């Protein structure tokens, strides 16, 4: 509809193979003027991040993201940007996100065979947080819960930076599968019923509410109480939230999550999911709607598109700066450099026209 031809894309990655660790790097400030004035420059920041990144990881894993949490200049802590400060010792606390090499390469192969170049891989929950979280929420602490189909991805922020990422091997497709099996209907029909009439909080519907379930093989539809559908949905959603809560309770956070919980992803469209999450976590909960970036606002301002909008925003930010190559399978094109197809078209014009 926009009339634009897409040749490359920023690709989201997630799943059970994602893992995160916190690390720290230390370097001596070299200084750029006299020896007695040691001013921190971009090279010092790059070196300390490389030092923090130098952790031992298995051969079958690769570093996906190195996200600075805070810096320490000599004895001054909680510094967000040490550039041009004067000091002798520079430390960086970072959150390192790793992924399976094979999973990353398979994803890149799939996108390449679909006819696109992968600019870079971006963690899906990180992209979603870019489009739905506010700086204030990140500063006081917040947990983004991305309710996907196969997995539930959690990214916990503390003091303005990612602190921990959690993946739970359960998602919305399990709820759909439960409805399909209990009511003996197809998976597609169960998904439609879940989204249209599903609910996981009894106070949001009347006891005498009924829903129509399409018949199979030409049979007439049947009516069932809406409470029966909730009896299938709520236990599975409670299980997912309790699995997330158990993992979050093990985190050593310096203070409670003042920003509470933000729910996003396709599962966040389920009626009553915010109320159930508030009941389980005991924290304020809201549904994460992507910010408006113009265009067809009403079409994409939906929790299920949080990751897609975040990929656009994050990709735009990264195009403004130099991006290091992630490996032989990822072709990263500098901003303004023509694509392979563009180079071929230019060659045709030069040779024949």
C-alpha positions as CSV (number, residue, x, y, z in Angstrom):
1,X,0.0,0.0,0.0
2,X,2.9,2.4,0.7
3,X,4.5,1.7,-2.7
4,X,7.8,0.8,-1.1
5,X,9.8,-2.3,-2.1
6,X,11.2,-4.1,0.9
7,X,14.7,-5.6,0.4
8,X,16.0,-5.9,4.0
9,X,14.5,-6.2,7.5
10,X,15.2,-6.1,11.2
11,X,14.4,-9.6,12.5
12,X,13.0,-10.3,16.0
13,X,14.3,-13.4,17.8
14,X,13.0,-15.1,20.9
15,X,12.3,-18.5,22.5
16,X,13.5,-20.9,25.1
17,X,17.1,-20.7,23.8
18,X,17.4,-17.0,24.9
19,X,19.4,-16.4,28.1
20,X,20.8,-13.4,29.9
21,X,23.6,-12.8,32.4
22,X,24.9,-9.7,34.2
23,X,28.6,-8.9,33.8
24,X,31.1,-6.2,34.7
25,X,34.2,-4.8,32.9
26,X,37.0,-2.6,34.2
27,X,39.6,-0.6,32.2
28,X,42.1,2.1,33.0
29,X,41.3,5.4,31.3
30,X,44.0,6.3,28.8
31,X,43.2,10.0,28.4
32,X,43.5,12.1,25.3
33,X,45.4,15.1,26.6
34,X,48.2,15.2,29.2
35,X,48.8,12.2,31.5
36,X,47.4,14.1,34.5
37,X,44.1,14.8,32.8
38,X,42.5,11.6,31.9
39,X,39.2,12.4,30.2
40,X,37.0,9.5,29.2
41,X,36.5,9.2,25.5
42,X,34.5,7.0,23.2
43,X,37.4,4.6,22.8
44,X,37.4,4.1,26.6
45,X,33.7,3.3,26.6
46,X,34.1,0.9,23.8
47,X,37.0,-0.9,25.6
48,X,35.1,-1.2,28.9
49,X,32.1,-2.7,27.1
50,X,34.4,-5.2,25.3
51,X,35.9,-6.1,28.7
52,X,32.5,-6.7,30.1
53,X,31.5,-8.7,27.1
54,X,34.5,-11.1,27.6
55,X,32.6,-13.8,29.4
56,X,32.9,-17.5,28.8
57,X,29.9,-18.9,26.9
58,X,29.5,-22.4,25.4
59,X,30.5,-22.9,21.8
60,X,26.9,-23.4,20.7
61,X,25.9,-19.9,21.9
62,X,26.5,-16.4,20.6
63,X,26.2,-12.9,22.1
64,X,23.0,-11.2,20.8
65,X,23.0,-8.0,22.8
66,X,25.4,-6.2,25.2
67,X,23.2,-3.6,27.0
68,X,24.9,-1.1,29.4
69,X,23.2,-0.8,32.7
70,X,25.4,1.8,34.4
71,X,29.0,3.0,34.7
72,X,31.3,3.6,37.6
73,X,34.1,6.3,37.3
74,X,36.5,5.7,40.2
75,X,34.1,5.7,43.2
76,X,31.2,7.5,41.5
77,X,28.4,5.0,40.8
78,X,25.2,5.0,38.8
79,X,26.5,7.1,35.9
80,X,24.5,6.8,32.8
81,X,26.9,8.5,30.4
82,X,30.6,8.8,31.4
83,X,31.7,10.5,28.2
84,X,34.1,13.5,28.9
85,X,34.2,12.8,32.6
86,X,37.7,12.8,34.2
87,X,38.8,9.6,36.0
88,X,41.4,6.9,36.2
89,X,39.3,3.8,36.4
90,X,36.2,3.1,34.3
91,X,33.8,0.2,35.1
92,X,30.7,-0.9,33.2
93,X,27.8,-3.0,34.4
94,X,26.1,-4.7,31.5
95,X,23.4,-7.2,30.7
96,X,24.5,-9.7,28.1
97,X,21.8,-11.6,26.1
98,X,22.9,-14.8,24.4
99,X,21.1,-17.1,22.0
100,X,21.6,-20.5,20.3
101,X,23.9,-20.2,17.3
102,X,21.8,-22.8,15.3
103,X,18.5,-21.1,16.1
104,X,19.8,-17.8,15.0
105,X,21.3,-19.2,11.8
106,X,18.1,-21.1,11.0
107,X,16.1,-17.9,11.4
108,X,18.4,-15.9,9.2
109,X,18.3,-18.7,6.6
110,X,14.5,-18.6,6.6
111,X,14.4,-14.8,6.1
112,X,17.1,-15.0,3.4
113,X,15.3,-17.7,1.4
114,X,12.1,-15.5,1.6
115,X,14.1,-13.0,-0.4
116,X,15.2,-10.5,2.3
117,X,18.5,-9.4,3.8
118,X,18.7,-9.6,7.6
119,X,20.1,-6.3,8.9
120,X,20.5,-7.6,12.4
121,X,18.8,-9.8,15.0
122,X,17.0,-8.0,17.8
123,X,15.6,-9.6,20.9
124,X,11.8,-9.5,20.6
125,X,11.0,-8.5,24.2
126,X,13.6,-5.7,23.8
127,X,11.9,-4.4,20.7
128,X,8.5,-4.6,22.3
129,X,9.7,-2.6,25.3
130,X,10.9,0.1,22.9
131,X,7.3,0.6,21.7
132,X,5.3,0.3,24.9
133,X,7.4,1.3,27.9
134,X,8.0,4.8,29.1
135,X,11.4,6.1,30.4
136,X,9.7,6.7,33.8
137,X,8.6,3.0,34.0
138,X,12.1,1.8,33.1
139,X,13.7,4.0,35.8
140,X,11.5,2.9,38.7
141,X,11.5,-0.7,37.6
142,X,9.0,-2.6,35.4
143,X,8.4,-6.1,34.0
144,X,7.3,-6.4,30.4
145,X,5.5,-9.7,29.8
146,X,5.1,-10.5,26.1
147,X,2.4,-13.2,25.9
148,X,3.3,-14.9,22.6
149,X,1.8,-18.0,21.0
150,X,4.5,-20.6,22.0
151,X,6.4,-18.8,24.7
152,X,6.0,-16.0,27.2
153,X,9.0,-13.6,27.2
154,X,9.7,-11.4,30.2
155,X,12.1,-8.4,30.3
156,X,12.7,-6.8,33.7
157,X,14.0,-3.2,33.8
158,X,15.7,-1.7,36.9
159,X,17.2,1.8,37.1
160,X,16.5,2.5,33.5
161,X,18.2,-0.5,31.9
162,X,17.4,-4.2,31.3
163,X,18.2,-6.3,34.4
164,X,17.0,-9.8,33.5
165,X,15.2,-11.6,30.7
166,X,13.0,-14.7,31.4
167,X,11.4,-17.1,28.9
168,X,8.6,-19.4,30.0
169,X,7.8,-22.3,27.6
170,X,4.0,-21.6,27.6
171,X,1.9,-19.2,25.6
172,X,-1.5,-18.5,24.1
173,X,-1.5,-21.5,21.7
174,X,-1.7,-23.8,24.8
175,X,-5.0,-22.1,25.8
176,X,-6.3,-22.5,22.2
177,X,-5.3,-26.1,22.2
178,X,-7.1,-26.7,25.6
179,X,-10.3,-25.2,24.1
180,X,-10.0,-27.3,21.0
181,X,-9.6,-30.5,22.9
182,X,-12.2,-30.0,25.6
183,X,-14.9,-28.7,23.1
184,X,-13.9,-31.0,20.2
185,X,-13.5,-28.2,17.7
186,X,-10.8,-27.3,15.3
187,X,-7.7,-25.2,16.4
188,X,-8.7,-22.3,14.1
189,X,-12.2,-22.2,15.5
190,X,-11.0,-22.4,19.1
191,X,-8.6,-19.5,18.4
192,X,-11.4,-17.3,17.0
193,X,-13.7,-18.1,20.0
194,X,-10.9,-17.3,22.4
195,X,-10.2,-13.9,20.9
196,X,-13.9,-13.0,20.3
197,X,-15.5,-14.2,23.5
198,X,-12.8,-15.6,25.8
199,X,-12.4,-14.2,29.3
200,X,-10.3,-15.1,32.3
201,X,-12.0,-12.9,35.0
202,X,-15.5,-13.8,36.1
203,X,-16.6,-10.3,37.1
204,X,-16.5,-9.1,33.4
205,X,-19.4,-11.1,32.2
206,X,-22.9,-12.2,33.3
207,X,-23.7,-15.7,34.5
208,X,-26.4,-16.1,31.9
209,X,-24.0,-15.3,28.9
210,X,-23.9,-17.9,26.2
211,X,-21.7,-18.2,23.2
212,X,-22.2,-20.1,19.9
213,X,-19.7,-22.8,19.0
214,X,-19.7,-23.8,15.3
215,X,-20.6,-27.4,14.6
216,X,-18.1,-29.8,12.9
217,X,-18.9,-31.5,9.5
218,X,-22.0,-29.5,8.8
219,X,-23.6,-30.1,12.2
220,X,-25.6,-27.2,13.7
221,X,-23.8,-24.8,16.1
222,X,-24.3,-25.4,19.8
223,X,-24.5,-22.9,22.7
224,X,-22.4,-23.2,25.8
225,X,-22.2,-21.0,28.9
226,X,-19.4,-18.5,28.8
227,X,-18.4,-19.6,32.2
228,X,-17.4,-23.0,30.7
229,X,-15.0,-21.2,28.4
230,X,-13.5,-19.2,31.3
231,X,-13.1,-22.5,33.3
232,X,-10.7,-23.6,30.5
233,X,-8.9,-20.3,29.9
234,X,-8.3,-19.1,33.4
235,X,-6.4,-22.1,34.9
236,X,-3.9,-22.1,32.0
237,X,-3.4,-18.3,32.2
238,X,-2.9,-18.6,35.9
239,X,-0.3,-21.3,35.4
240,X,1.6,-19.1,33.0
241,X,1.6,-16.1,35.3
242,X,2.6,-18.2,38.3
243,X,5.5,-19.6,36.3
244,X,6.6,-16.1,35.5
245,X,6.2,-15.0,39.2
246,X,8.3,-17.9,40.5
247,X,11.1,-16.8,38.2
248,X,10.8,-13.2,39.0
249,X,10.8,-13.9,42.8
250,X,14.3,-15.3,42.5
251,X,15.7,-12.0,41.1
252,X,17.8,-9.9,43.5
253,X,16.2,-6.6,42.8
254,X,17.3,-3.6,44.9
255,X,13.7,-2.3,45.2
256,X,10.2,-3.4,44.2
257,X,9.0,-2.8,40.6
258,X,7.4,0.6,41.0
259,X,6.2,0.5,37.3
260,X,4.4,-2.8,37.9
261,X,3.6,-5.1,35.0
262,X,3.0,-4.3,31.4
263,X,1.3,-7.0,29.3
264,X,1.8,-7.1,25.5
265,X,1.6,-9.6,22.7
266,X,-1.3,-11.4,21.2
267,X,-2.3,-12.9,24.6
268,X,-2.8,-9.4,26.1
269,X,-5.9,-9.1,24.0
270,X,-7.7,-11.6,26.2
271,X,-10.5,-10.0,28.2
272,X,-9.7,-9.9,31.9
273,X,-6.0,-10.7,31.5
274,X,-4.9,-7.5,33.3
275,X,-7.2,-8.2,36.3
276,X,-5.9,-11.7,36.6
277,X,-2.3,-10.5,36.4
278,X,-2.9,-8.0,39.1
279,X,-4.4,-10.7,41.3
280,X,-1.4,-13.0,40.8
281,X,1.5,-10.5,41.0
282,X,0.0,-8.0,43.4
283,X,1.3,-5.1,41.3
284,X,-0.2,-2.5,39.1
285,X,-0.9,-3.9,35.6
286,X,-1.6,-2.2,32.3
287,X,-1.9,-3.4,28.7
288,X,1.0,-2.2,26.5
289,X,-0.2,-0.5,23.4
290,X,2.4,0.6,20.8
291,X,3.1,4.3,20.6
292,X,1.8,6.2,17.6
293,X,4.4,6.7,14.9
294,X,2.0,8.0,12.2
295,X,0.4,6.2,9.3
296,X,-2.4,3.7,9.9
297,X,-2.5,4.3,13.6
298,X,-5.7,2.4,14.3
299,X,-4.4,-0.7,12.5
300,X,-1.1,-1.2,14.5
301,X,-2.1,0.2,17.9
302,X,-2.7,-3.3,19.2
303,X,-0.7,-5.3,21.7
304,X,-0.1,-8.0,19.2
305,X,1.9,-5.6,17.0
306,X,4.1,-4.3,19.9
307,X,7.2,-6.2,18.7
308,X,6.7,-5.2,15.0
309,X,6.5,-1.5,15.9
310,X,9.4,-1.9,18.2
311,X,11.5,-3.5,15.5
312,X,10.9,-0.5,13.2
313,X,11.8,2.0,16.0
314,X,14.9,0.1,17.2
315,X,16.0,-0.6,13.6
316,X,15.7,3.1,12.8
317,X,17.8,4.0,15.8
318,X,20.5,1.5,14.9
319,X,20.7,2.7,11.3
320,X,21.9,6.0,12.7
321,X,25.1,4.5,14.0
322,X,27.6,1.9,12.9
323,X,26.5,-1.6,13.5
324,X,29.2,-4.4,14.0
325,X,28.8,-7.5,12.0
326,X,27.2,-10.4,13.8
327,X,28.6,-13.2,11.8
328,X,29.0,-14.5,8.2
329,X,25.3,-15.1,7.8
330,X,24.2,-11.5,8.6
331,X,24.8,-9.0,5.8
332,X,24.8,-5.6,7.3
333,X,24.5,-2.7,4.9
334,X,25.8,0.8,5.8
335,X,23.2,3.5,5.7
336,X,23.0,4.8,2.1
337,X,24.8,1.9,0.6
338,X,22.8,0.3,-2.3
339,X,21.5,-3.2,-2.0
340,X,22.7,-6.1,-4.2
341,X,19.7,-5.6,-6.4
342,X,20.3,-1.8,-6.5
343,X,23.9,-2.4,-7.6
344,X,22.7,-4.8,-10.4
345,X,20.1,-2.3,-11.6
346,X,22.7,0.5,-11.7
347,X,25.1,-1.8,-13.7
348,X,22.3,-2.5,-16.2
349,X,21.6,1.2,-16.6
350,X,25.3,2.0,-17.1
351,X,26.0,-0.8,-19.6
352,X,22.9,-0.7,-21.8
353,X,21.2,2.7,-21.4
